[in-house]
């Protein structure tokens, strides 16, 4: 067993917008705590958390990194995450492994796009949240204005737990310290506001506080943890990771005030069946119980192999433990139990609740899997993590003949490491499409393929993932009859189709009476119907949101076969589709753009010219504006370059799939004409 108790562990994730200084802050925390002997820098490329060669080249984080250190009797487990939206999957996955989210805000830029999103996502996961304002010593910084903006945006629960002093050269505590001087505001007022906020969650303590006028720090610990759990308090800290101002105070906040695994909100596990049949239960951070651990990161190294990185929620994982993966029936043996410090792997004997660990070369481990040592037949799992849909894509193919198999192998590994990577094989267009969150994300993936796997590929813009559906009910019928001297083929199918709501998917209903189509052939009919869904009649796109009901047919005692009912089902479906006024649907994305306010008019006009619409705008700090809108994905080709041109490189944008909508008639006609030409050429 480790020489520290569960109560000593603190788990935190540094999250927030890019260029907030998260990696530099992680380096400062490691240095000030004594975990490293010298400060690394992004410029030299020698920080603990940005160790990948591509991170050194790009000079910002591309993947989450783990580190650990000690301070004030606390064992602090930290995850440094990327801030740019293109790599948001890494940050979201890290939130599933911690009790506390440290949302880092750049004092110069104020509240940015990822600041809001991380605050919301952390709240959705019931995490304790703290805001860390970094770069407090930078020029042209309005810290009082930023505090007011943070409280206006995220609520009165945001309260300074320390304040800058001596011109941002140091930071003074406001929670344990009832008096002192600060650069702005009042330490005494901040102290009083914190006490008033914390005691509100404990009626008995509040009554005594109102009566006696004071409480001790010891009495505040339990209600403070409750206030953090319930989101009733969001502490606000100030640091300069560059100069070290506020770093010791942040270490104290983490050690003395951040929740341990027993004080945070435990994750909800499930066992046995899916849906309503699943039994929910909370993990208990007890080292003596059965093991429950969650895999929140997977790394596939060309030399080391697959590395599964997990957080222990319950029980003790030891070297030589036998663990099951999800509903797997065969356990694997933990040969080497690892703890990560950046790129360094240290072997340990055991890990307890709150610890991060890793095991190597276990092929069964997948991202989001639950590891456990339960020997019963129960399937144990967590509710799957939700991630944004990757919309940006590149069609890729091998540059060198013979690399096709290697491409398949590498493309299988990339989504295993990043939940916001998707690989699509389009049978109709004969394209292999690699999808990510943005152009920077895709460039990183291509650079990784070239650097780590020595695989060169050619790329081109992919075809837009259009869909097809129908707009009215229709009926279809086909009799498939074939006689070839011996046994023949016979099958007759009558069916109806009708549109469903957007997003409802496909439904197949069997209403055949009297056995006119024998039961063993209903599956054959469905198989024939489903074959049509792969390529619709208008533009050869996948068909969705349709209900098919088979209600009649005929069979032959000798000649009816599986292949006959497949053919009849397919042809009846095609007939019905053509009569049901099929239309083409296009993906519409929600877009959020941050840019200088002076460029608002140019950007909204550009969106309108792309068949988009602006749904809202919001003024941010430093004369920046946030533009929200919706625009067809097909209209965004080359948008990154256009945005850079309009804003002189000061703009950024993020996309999330919103919905599918019907394309204009001229676009449908163009797509249909192109599909007919392809069919004629084939």
matplotlib code that plots the C-alpha trace (Angstrom):
import matplotlib.pyplot as plt

x = [0.0, 1.2, 2.5, -0.3, -4.0, -6.8, -7.6, -4.2, -4.9, -6.1, -7.0, -7.1, -7.2, -5.9, -8.4, -9.2, -8.6, -5.4, -2.6, -3.8, -0.5, -1.6, 1.6, 3.7, 1.6, 1.9, 5.7, 5.7, 3.7, 6.1, 9.1, 7.7, 6.7, 10.2, 9.1, 11.6, 14.9, 14.7, 12.0, 11.5, 10.1, 8.0, 10.6, 13.3, 10.8, 11.8, 8.6, 7.4, 4.0, 4.8, 7.2, 6.0, 8.2, 5.2, 4.3, 7.7, 7.3, 3.8, 4.7, 1.4, -0.2, -1.7, -2.5, -3.3, -0.3, -0.1, 2.1, 2.2, 3.8, 3.5, 2.8, 1.7, 1.0, -1.1, -0.5, -1.5, -2.4, -2.5, -3.6, -2.5, -4.8, -4.7, -6.7, -7.4, -10.8, -9.3, -8.0, -11.1, -11.5, -8.3, -9.6, -13.1, -11.7, -9.5, -12.5, -13.8, -10.7, -10.6, -12.5, -11.5, -11.3, -8.9, -10.2, -7.2, -8.0, -5.6, -5.7, -5.0, -7.7, -10.4, -13.2, -12.7, -14.6, -13.1, -13.4, -17.2, -17.3, -15.1, -17.0, -20.2, -18.8, -17.2, -20.6, -22.4, -20.0, -20.6, -16.9, -15.7, -14.6, -11.9, -10.9, -7.2, -6.4, -2.9, -0.5, -1.6, 1.7, 1.1, 0.6, -2.8, -4.5, -7.8, -8.0, -10.9, -12.9, -12.1, -13.3, -16.6, -16.9, -16.3, -18.9, -21.4, -20.8, -20.6, -22.5, -22.0, -20.6, -17.3, -15.3, -11.6, -9.8, -6.7, -5.8, -2.7, -0.5, 2.6, 1.8, 1.1, 4.5, 2.8, -0.6, -2.3, -4.6, -8.2, -9.7, -7.5, -6.3, -8.9, -6.9, -4.1, -3.3, -4.1, -3.8, -7.5, -10.6, -10.2, -8.8, -11.2, -14.2, -13.1, -12.6, -16.1, -17.7, -16.1, -17.3, -20.8, -21.0, -19.6, -21.8, -25.0, -24.8, -24.9, -28.0, -26.7, -23.3, -25.0, -27.2, -24.3, -22.3, -25.1, -25.3, -21.6, -20.2, -17.3, -16.3, -13.0, -11.2, -11.6, -15.4, -15.4, -13.7, -16.8, -19.2, -16.5, -16.2, -20.0, -20.1, -17.6, -19.5, -22.8, -21.3, -22.2, -18.6, -16.2, -12.9, -11.0, -7.1, -4.5, -1.0, 1.8, 3.3, 6.1, 7.3, 6.0, 3.7, 0.7, 2.1, 2.8, -0.7, -2.3, -0.4, -1.8, -5.3, -5.0, -3.5, -5.8, -9.1, -9.4, -11.5, -10.0, -11.7, -14.0, -15.2, -15.9, -18.9, -18.3, -19.1, -22.2, -21.4, -23.8, -24.0, -26.0, -28.2, -28.5, -31.0, -33.7, -32.4, -29.1, -28.5, -26.8, -24.4, -21.7, -18.1, -16.7, -13.1, -12.2, -8.9, -10.4, -13.3, -13.5, -11.5, -13.2, -11.0, -11.8, -9.6, -9.7, -6.7, -5.1, -1.7, -0.5, 3.3, 4.9, 7.7, 6.0, 2.6, -0.8, -0.8, -4.1, -4.1, -6.8, -8.1, -8.7, -12.1, -12.4, -10.2, -6.5, -4.7, -1.5, 1.2, 0.0, -3.7, -6.2, -8.5, -11.5, -12.2, -15.9, -17.9, -14.9, -14.9, -11.2, -9.0, -5.6, -2.7, -1.1, 2.5, 3.9, 1.9, 3.1, 2.8, 3.3, 5.4, 5.1, 6.9, 8.5, 7.0, 7.8, 6.9, 4.9, 3.6, 0.1, -2.4, -5.4, -8.6, -7.6, -4.4, -3.7, -1.9, -1.2, -0.7, 1.0, 0.4, -3.1, -4.9, -8.4, -8.2, -10.1, -10.8, -13.7, -13.5, -14.0, -11.4, -12.6, -11.9, -15.5, -15.8, -19.5, -21.4, -22.3, -21.2, -19.8, -19.7, -20.0, -22.4, -20.4, -18.7, -20.2, -17.9, -18.4, -18.9, -15.8, -16.9, -13.7, -12.5, -9.8, -10.0, -6.7, -4.9, -1.5, 1.3, 3.3, 1.8, 1.6, 0.9, -2.8, -2.7, -0.5, -3.0, -5.7, -3.6, -2.7, -6.2, -7.4, -5.0, -5.8, -9.4, -8.4, -6.2, -8.5, -12.3, -12.7, -11.1, -13.3, -12.4, -15.2, -15.2, -17.6, -18.6, -20.4, -17.6, -14.8, -13.2, -11.4, -12.1, -10.2, -12.3, -11.2, -12.3, -10.5, -7.7, -5.1, -6.3, -6.1, -2.6, -1.4, -2.8, -1.1, 2.2, 1.9, 1.3, 4.4, 6.6, 5.6, 4.5, 6.7, 3.5, 3.0, -0.5, -2.1, -5.1, -8.0, -11.2, -13.8, -17.3, -19.8, -21.6, -25.0, -28.0, -31.3, -34.8, -38.4, -41.1, -44.3, -45.6, -45.5, -45.9, -43.7, -44.2, -42.0, -42.3, -38.9, -39.3, -36.5, -36.5, -33.2, -34.0, -33.6, -35.0, -36.1, -36.3, -39.5, -40.4, -43.1, -43.1, -45.6, -44.3, -45.1, -42.6, -43.2, -40.9, -39.9, -38.7, -35.1, -32.7, -35.2, -33.2, -34.5, -37.3, -38.4, -41.9, -43.3, -47.1, -47.3, -50.4, -51.1, -47.5, -47.8, -44.1, -42.6, -41.0, -37.5, -37.6, -38.6, -35.0, -34.1, -36.7, -35.2, -31.7, -32.8, -34.5, -31.4, -29.2, -31.1, -30.3, -26.6, -27.2, -30.4, -32.0, -31.3, -27.6, -26.4, -26.2, -27.1, -30.9, -32.2, -35.3, -37.6, -40.0, -40.6, -43.6, -43.8, -47.5, -48.0, -46.4, -46.3, -44.0, -43.5, -43.0, -40.0, -38.6, -38.7, -35.2, -33.3, -31.8, -35.3, -36.8, -33.7, -34.1, -37.8, -37.4, -34.7, -36.7, -39.9, -38.0, -36.5, -39.9, -41.4, -38.5, -38.9, -42.6, -42.0, -40.5, -36.9, -34.8, -31.1, -30.2, -27.0, -25.2, -25.7, -23.1, -23.3, -20.3, -18.8, -16.3, -14.2, -12.8, -12.1, -15.3, -14.4, -14.7, -18.2, -19.9, -17.4, -17.8, -21.6, -21.8, -19.4, -21.5, -24.7, -23.0, -22.3, -26.1, -25.5, -27.3, -26.1, -28.1, -26.4, -23.4, -21.8, -19.1, -16.1, -13.2, -10.4, -12.8, -13.4, -16.8, -18.3, -20.5, -22.8, -24.4, -25.5, -24.1, -24.1, -20.9, -20.6, -20.1, -17.1, -14.4, -11.5, -13.1, -10.0, -8.0, -10.9, -11.2, -7.5, -7.6, -10.6, -9.2, -5.5, -5.0, -6.9, -10.0, -10.7, -13.7, -15.2, -17.8, -20.3, -22.9, -26.3, -28.7, -29.4, -31.7, -32.9, -30.6, -31.9, -33.4, -30.5, -28.0, -30.1, -30.3, -26.5, -25.9, -28.4, -26.9, -23.4, -24.7, -26.2, -23.0, -21.1, -23.6, -23.2, -19.4, -19.6]
y = [0.0, 3.6, 5.5, 8.1, 7.8, 8.6, 11.7, 13.2, 12.9, 15.9, 15.4, 18.5, 19.3, 22.5, 23.5, 26.7, 28.6, 28.3, 30.7, 30.9, 29.6, 26.2, 24.3, 27.1, 27.1, 23.3, 23.7, 26.4, 24.2, 21.3, 23.5, 25.3, 22.0, 20.6, 17.9, 19.2, 21.0, 23.6, 25.4, 24.3, 26.7, 26.4, 28.3, 25.7, 22.8, 21.2, 21.4, 18.3, 18.3, 19.4, 16.7, 15.5, 16.7, 18.2, 20.1, 21.6, 22.5, 24.0, 25.6, 24.6, 21.5, 18.9, 16.2, 15.9, 15.2, 13.8, 15.0, 14.6, 16.4, 16.8, 19.9, 20.5, 16.9, 16.6, 14.2, 16.3, 14.5, 17.0, 16.8, 19.6, 19.8, 21.5, 24.8, 25.1, 23.9, 21.5, 19.3, 19.6, 15.8, 15.5, 18.2, 16.7, 13.2, 14.6, 16.1, 12.5, 11.7, 14.6, 16.1, 19.7, 21.7, 24.6, 26.9, 29.1, 32.5, 34.8, 38.1, 40.0, 38.2, 37.7, 35.3, 33.4, 30.7, 27.7, 29.4, 29.3, 25.8, 24.3, 26.0, 24.6, 21.1, 20.9, 21.9, 19.2, 16.6, 17.9, 18.9, 21.4, 24.4, 27.0, 29.9, 30.8, 34.2, 33.9, 36.6, 39.1, 41.0, 41.6, 45.0, 46.7, 44.3, 45.4, 42.9, 44.6, 44.7, 41.1, 40.0, 41.9, 40.2, 36.8, 37.3, 38.7, 35.7, 32.8, 34.1, 35.6, 32.2, 33.5, 35.0, 35.9, 33.5, 35.6, 39.0, 40.5, 42.8, 45.0, 45.6, 41.9, 40.9, 38.7, 37.4, 37.7, 35.1, 36.1, 32.9, 32.3, 35.9, 38.4, 41.5, 42.8, 45.1, 44.3, 46.1, 46.4, 45.6, 44.8, 41.7, 42.1, 42.4, 39.4, 37.4, 38.3, 37.5, 34.0, 33.3, 34.5, 32.4, 29.2, 29.3, 29.5, 25.8, 24.8, 26.2, 25.3, 26.9, 30.0, 30.4, 30.3, 32.6, 35.2, 34.9, 35.0, 36.8, 34.4, 30.9, 29.1, 27.8, 24.3, 24.7, 26.0, 23.0, 20.7, 23.4, 24.7, 21.2, 21.1, 24.5, 23.4, 20.2, 22.1, 24.9, 27.3, 28.6, 29.0, 30.3, 32.8, 32.7, 35.0, 33.9, 34.8, 31.5, 33.5, 35.2, 32.7, 35.2, 33.5, 30.0, 29.1, 30.4, 28.3, 25.2, 26.0, 26.3, 22.9, 21.2, 22.9, 23.5, 21.3, 18.2, 14.7, 11.7, 11.2, 14.9, 15.2, 14.0, 10.3, 9.1, 7.0, 3.5, 1.0, -2.8, -5.6, -4.6, -1.5, 1.3, 1.0, -2.5, -1.1, -0.7, 2.5, 2.8, 5.2, 4.2, 4.5, 5.7, 2.8, 0.9, -2.3, -2.7, -4.2, -2.3, 0.2, 2.3, 4.3, 4.5, 8.2, 8.2, 5.8, 6.2, 4.0, 4.4, 2.7, 1.4, 0.9, -0.3, 0.5, 2.3, 2.5, 5.4, 5.2, 6.8, 4.5, 5.3, 2.3, -0.5, -1.0, -1.9, -3.8, -5.3, -8.8, -7.8, -9.6, -7.1, -7.4, -4.8, -3.9, -7.0, -9.0, -12.6, -13.1, -11.0, -9.6, -9.6, -6.3, -7.0, -3.5, -0.8, 2.6, 6.2, 9.0, 12.2, 13.8, 11.4, 9.5, 6.1, 5.1, 1.6, 1.4, -1.4, -0.2, 2.6, 3.6, 5.7, 9.0, 7.8, 7.9, 4.9, 3.1, -0.4, -1.3, -3.8, -4.8, -4.9, -5.3, -1.9, 0.9, 4.5, 5.0, 1.4, 0.4, -1.9, -4.0, -7.2, -8.4, -12.1, -12.2, -12.0, -8.3, -5.9, -2.8, 0.5, 4.3, 6.4, 7.1, 10.4, 12.9, 14.6, 17.2, 15.6, 16.1, 17.9, 19.0, 16.3, 15.3, 12.5, 10.6, 7.9, 6.4, 8.2, 5.0, 1.8, -0.9, 1.4, 0.8, -1.8, 0.5, 3.3, 1.1, 0.1, 3.7, 5.0, 2.4, 3.8, 7.5, 7.3, 5.0, 7.8, 10.7, 10.6, 13.5, 11.7, 9.7, 7.7, 7.1, 4.7, 5.8, 3.0, 5.3, 7.8, 5.3, 7.8, 7.3, 10.4, 11.4, 13.8, 16.1, 19.2, 21.7, 22.4, 22.5, 19.2, 17.5, 19.0, 17.5, 14.1, 14.2, 15.3, 12.5, 10.0, 11.2, 11.5, 8.6, 6.1, 7.3, 7.2, 9.8, 10.3, 12.5, 14.6, 16.5, 18.0, 15.2, 15.3, 16.8, 14.0, 14.6, 12.4, 11.6, 11.2, 11.3, 13.9, 11.8, 8.3, 5.9, 2.2, -0.3, -3.7, -6.2, -9.8, -11.5, -14.5, -16.4, -19.8, -21.3, -25.0, -26.3, -24.8, -21.3, -18.1, -16.6, -13.9, -11.1, -8.1, -5.3, -2.5, 1.1, 3.8, 7.1, 9.9, 10.2, 13.1, 14.4, 12.3, 9.4, 7.0, 3.9, 1.7, -1.6, -3.0, -6.5, -6.4, -9.5, -11.7, -15.3, -16.3, -15.1, -14.3, -17.1, -15.8, -17.0, -14.7, -11.4, -10.9, -11.3, -8.6, -6.3, -7.0, -6.0, -2.9, -1.9, -2.3, 0.7, 2.9, 3.0, 4.9, 6.9, 7.4, 11.2, 11.6, 8.2, 9.4, 7.4, 7.4, 8.2, 9.1, 6.6, 3.9, 0.9, -1.4, -4.8, -5.8, -8.4, -10.7, -14.2, -17.2, -20.5, -23.8, -24.8, -21.7, -19.1, -18.4, -15.8, -14.2, -13.9, -12.0, -9.8, -8.9, -8.3, -6.2, -4.1, -3.4, -2.7, -0.2, 1.5, 1.9, 3.4, 5.8, 7.2, 7.9, 9.4, 12.7, 12.0, 15.0, 15.6, 16.8, 18.7, 19.1, 22.5, 23.4, 25.8, 28.1, 30.3, 33.0, 35.2, 38.2, 41.9, 43.8, 46.1, 43.2, 42.2, 43.6, 42.0, 38.6, 38.6, 39.6, 36.8, 34.3, 35.5, 35.1, 31.4, 30.7, 31.1, 33.1, 34.9, 33.8, 36.1, 38.2, 39.0, 41.5, 40.1, 41.9, 43.7, 44.8, 41.2, 39.9, 36.4, 35.6, 32.7, 31.4, 28.4, 27.7, 24.7, 22.7, 22.7, 26.5, 26.5, 25.2, 27.5, 29.4, 29.3, 31.2, 33.6, 34.3, 34.9, 37.3, 39.3, 39.5, 39.8, 36.5, 37.6, 35.4, 31.9, 29.6, 26.4, 24.1, 21.7, 19.7, 21.3, 19.4, 18.2, 20.3, 20.2, 21.6, 24.3, 23.0, 24.1, 22.3, 19.1, 19.3, 19.7, 16.8, 14.6, 15.4, 14.5, 11.2, 10.2, 11.0, 8.7, 5.9, 6.2, 6.1, 3.0]
z = [0.0, -0.6, 2.4, 2.1, 2.7, 0.3, 2.2, 1.2, -2.6, -4.7, -8.3, -10.5, -14.3, -15.7, -18.4, -20.3, -23.5, -25.5, -24.6, -21.0, -19.7, -18.3, -19.2, -17.8, -14.6, -14.3, -14.6, -11.9, -9.6, -10.1, -9.5, -6.4, -4.8, -5.4, -7.9, -10.4, -9.9, -12.6, -14.6, -18.1, -20.8, -23.9, -25.9, -25.0, -25.4, -22.1, -19.9, -18.2, -19.8, -23.4, -24.3, -27.7, -30.6, -32.3, -29.1, -29.1, -32.8, -32.4, -29.0, -27.4, -25.9, -28.3, -25.8, -22.1, -19.8, -16.3, -13.4, -9.7, -6.7, -3.0, -0.9, 2.6, 3.2, 0.1, -2.9, -5.9, -9.1, -12.0, -15.7, -18.0, -21.0, -24.4, -24.7, -28.4, -29.4, -32.0, -29.1, -26.8, -26.6, -24.5, -22.1, -21.8, -21.1, -18.4, -16.6, -16.0, -13.9, -11.4, -8.5, -9.3, -12.6, -12.5, -15.2, -16.2, -17.6, -19.4, -17.6, -20.8, -22.9, -20.3, -20.8, -24.0, -25.8, -24.0, -20.7, -20.9, -22.3, -19.7, -16.9, -18.3, -18.9, -15.5, -13.9, -16.0, -14.5, -10.9, -10.5, -8.0, -10.0, -9.3, -11.6, -11.9, -13.4, -14.9, -16.3, -13.7, -14.3, -18.0, -19.5, -19.9, -17.5, -15.8, -12.9, -11.1, -14.4, -15.1, -11.6, -12.2, -15.6, -14.2, -11.5, -14.0, -16.4, -13.9, -10.9, -7.5, -6.4, -8.0, -5.1, -4.8, -2.4, -2.7, -4.2, -6.0, -3.9, -4.4, -8.1, -8.8, -7.4, -4.8, -3.7, -0.3, 1.1, 1.8, 3.3, 6.3, 6.5, 7.7, 6.9, 4.7, 1.7, -1.9, -5.2, -5.5, -3.4, 0.3, 1.8, 4.8, 2.5, 0.4, 3.6, 4.9, 1.5, 1.6, 5.1, 4.3, 1.2, 2.9, 6.0, 3.8, 3.1, 6.8, 8.7, 12.1, 11.5, 9.9, 12.9, 15.3, 13.1, 13.1, 16.8, 17.7, 14.7, 14.0, 13.1, 13.1, 9.9, 11.2, 11.4, 7.8, 6.2, 5.9, 4.7, 2.3, 0.7, 0.4, -1.1, -3.7, -4.5, -4.9, -7.0, -4.3, -4.2, -7.1, -5.6, -7.7, -7.5, -9.0, -10.3, -12.6, -13.7, -15.3, -12.2, -9.6, -7.9, -6.4, -7.1, -3.4, -2.5, -5.2, -3.8, -0.4, -1.8, -3.5, -0.4, 2.2, 0.4, -2.7, -2.1, -1.7, -3.4, -0.4, -0.5, -4.3, -6.2, -7.0, -10.5, -11.2, -12.3, -13.8, -13.8, -15.5, -18.4, -20.6, -20.4, -17.7, -16.7, -15.6, -11.8, -10.8, -8.0, -6.8, -6.3, -2.8, -2.4, -0.1, -0.8, 0.7, -1.7, -5.2, -7.8, -10.0, -12.4, -15.5, -18.6, -19.6, -22.0, -24.4, -26.0, -28.8, -29.2, -32.3, -29.9, -26.5, -27.8, -26.3, -22.9, -21.0, -18.5, -15.8, -12.6, -9.6, -8.1, -5.7, -4.3, -4.7, -8.0, -7.4, -9.5, -10.4, -10.0, -12.2, -13.8, -16.2, -19.0, -19.0, -19.7, -20.7, -19.4, -19.3, -17.0, -17.7, -15.3, -14.4, -15.2, -14.8, -12.9, -14.0, -12.8, -15.3, -14.8, -18.2, -20.6, -17.7, -16.6, -13.0, -11.8, -8.6, -6.4, -5.9, -6.5, -4.3, -5.0, -6.4, -8.0, -11.8, -13.2, -16.5, -17.9, -21.1, -23.9, -22.9, -26.3, -24.7, -23.0, -24.9, -24.1, -21.6, -20.4, -16.8, -15.2, -12.3, -10.4, -9.9, -10.8, -11.1, -14.4, -14.1, -16.8, -15.2, -17.1, -16.9, -18.9, -22.2, -22.3, -24.7, -27.2, -30.0, -33.4, -35.6, -38.7, -40.5, -42.9, -45.3, -47.9, -47.7, -49.8, -49.8, -51.6, -52.1, -53.7, -51.1, -48.1, -48.2, -45.4, -43.3, -43.7, -42.4, -39.3, -38.5, -39.0, -36.5, -33.9, -34.2, -33.0, -30.2, -28.8, -29.4, -29.0, -31.4, -34.3, -36.7, -39.8, -42.4, -45.3, -48.0, -50.2, -52.7, -53.1, -52.5, -50.1, -46.8, -44.8, -41.6, -39.6, -36.7, -34.9, -37.2, -39.6, -36.9, -35.5, -39.0, -39.6, -36.3, -37.2, -40.6, -39.0, -36.5, -39.2, -41.0, -37.9, -35.6, -38.3, -41.3, -43.4, -46.2, -47.6, -50.2, -49.1, -50.7, -49.5, -48.9, -50.3, -47.9, -45.9, -47.4, -46.4, -48.1, -46.7, -47.9, -47.5, -47.9, -47.5, -50.5, -51.3, -53.1, -54.6, -56.3, -57.4, -57.9, -60.1, -61.8, -63.4, -64.6, -65.4, -61.9, -58.7, -59.3, -57.2, -56.0, -53.5, -53.5, -51.2, -50.5, -48.2, -47.2, -46.3, -44.4, -43.1, -39.5, -37.5, -38.0, -36.1, -35.5, -37.7, -39.5, -38.3, -39.8, -38.9, -39.7, -40.2, -42.3, -41.4, -42.1, -42.9, -46.5, -46.1, -43.9, -40.7, -41.7, -44.8, -43.0, -42.1, -45.8, -46.8, -44.2, -45.5, -49.0, -47.7, -45.7, -48.8, -50.3, -47.3, -48.2, -51.4, -52.0, -55.4, -55.7, -55.1, -53.8, -50.2, -47.1, -46.3, -42.8, -40.8, -42.6, -41.4, -43.5, -42.9, -44.7, -44.7, -47.5, -49.9, -51.4, -51.2, -53.0, -51.1, -53.2, -55.0, -52.2, -51.0, -49.0, -52.1, -53.7, -50.8, -50.5, -54.2, -53.9, -50.7, -52.4, -55.6, -53.6, -51.5, -54.5, -56.1, -52.9, -52.4, -55.9, -55.2, -51.8, -53.0, -51.8, -50.9, -50.0, -46.5, -45.7, -42.4, -40.8, -38.1, -35.2, -35.5, -32.8, -33.9, -31.7, -33.4, -33.0, -32.5, -35.4, -37.8, -36.7, -39.9, -42.3, -40.6, -40.4, -44.1, -45.0, -43.1, -44.8, -48.2, -47.2, -46.7, -43.0, -40.4, -37.2, -34.1, -31.6, -30.7, -27.4, -26.5, -24.7, -23.0, -24.9, -27.7, -28.8, -29.9, -29.9, -32.9, -32.9, -36.0, -38.2, -41.6, -44.0, -43.7, -47.5, -47.5, -45.1, -47.4, -47.0, -44.1, -41.9, -44.5, -45.1, -41.3, -41.0, -43.9, -42.5, -38.9, -39.7, -37.8, -34.7, -35.3, -34.2, -34.7, -33.6, -35.2, -33.7, -35.7, -35.2, -37.5, -41.0, -43.2, -46.8, -49.4, -51.8, -55.0, -57.2, -55.0, -55.2, -58.9, -59.1, -56.8, -58.7, -62.1, -60.8, -59.4, -62.7, -64.5, -62.1, -62.6, -66.4, -66.1, -63.9]

ax = plt.figure().add_subplot(projection="3d")
ax.plot(x, y, z, "-o")
ax.set_aspect("equal")
plt.show()
